[in-house]
Amino acid sequence: MARTRLDDDEVRDLLAPALARVTRMHDIARSLSDGTTSDAAAARAVRDVADTQPTRRPR
């Protein structure tokens, strides 16, 4: 199988949604650890982030 080379902009575009989700999860964890959010609010926020995850199907 031949590999396709991607330029930096293409890679950045592909990874941007994942980076946004990871950043949001980090913010939620920080808020939970410093006590500025409740367990219930953090759980809702994590579910919201999870809902943005694209569904992967088996190949």
C-alpha positions as CSV (number, residue, x, y, z in Angstrom):
1,M,0.0,0.0,0.0
2,A,1.4,3.4,-1.0
3,R,1.7,6.0,1.7
4,T,0.2,9.5,1.1
5,R,2.3,12.4,2.3
6,L,0.4,15.1,4.1
7,D,1.7,18.6,4.5
8,D,1.7,20.4,7.9
9,D,-1.6,22.2,7.2
10,E,-3.4,19.0,6.4
11,V,-2.1,17.3,9.5
12,R,-3.1,20.3,11.6
13,D,-6.6,20.2,10.1
14,L,-6.9,16.5,10.8
15,L,-5.7,16.8,14.4
16,A,-7.5,20.0,15.4
17,P,-10.8,18.3,16.6
18,A,-8.8,15.8,18.7
19,L,-6.7,18.6,20.2
20,A,-9.9,20.6,21.1
21,R,-11.3,17.6,22.9
22,V,-8.1,16.9,24.8
23,T,-7.8,20.5,25.8
24,R,-11.5,20.6,27.0
25,M,-10.9,17.4,29.0
26,H,-7.8,18.9,30.6
27,D,-9.8,22.0,31.5
28,I,-12.6,19.9,33.1
29,A,-10.0,17.8,35.1
30,R,-8.4,21.0,36.3
31,S,-11.7,22.5,37.4
32,L,-12.6,19.3,39.2
33,S,-9.3,19.0,40.9
34,D,-9.3,22.7,42.1
35,G,-12.9,22.4,43.3
36,T,-14.4,25.0,41.0
37,T,-16.8,22.5,39.5
38,S,-18.9,19.7,41.0
39,D,-18.7,16.0,40.1
40,A,-22.1,16.1,38.4
41,A,-21.1,19.2,36.3
42,A,-17.8,17.6,35.3
43,A,-19.6,14.3,34.4
44,R,-22.0,16.3,32.2
45,A,-19.2,18.1,30.6
46,V,-17.2,14.9,29.9
47,R,-20.3,13.4,28.3
48,D,-20.7,16.4,26.1
49,V,-17.1,16.1,25.0
50,A,-17.6,12.4,24.3
51,D,-20.6,13.2,22.2
52,T,-18.4,15.2,19.9
53,Q,-16.1,12.1,19.3
54,P,-16.7,10.8,15.8
55,T,-18.0,7.2,15.7
56,R,-15.4,4.8,14.5
57,R,-16.5,1.7,12.6
58,P,-14.6,-1.5,12.2
59,R,-12.9,-1.8,8.8
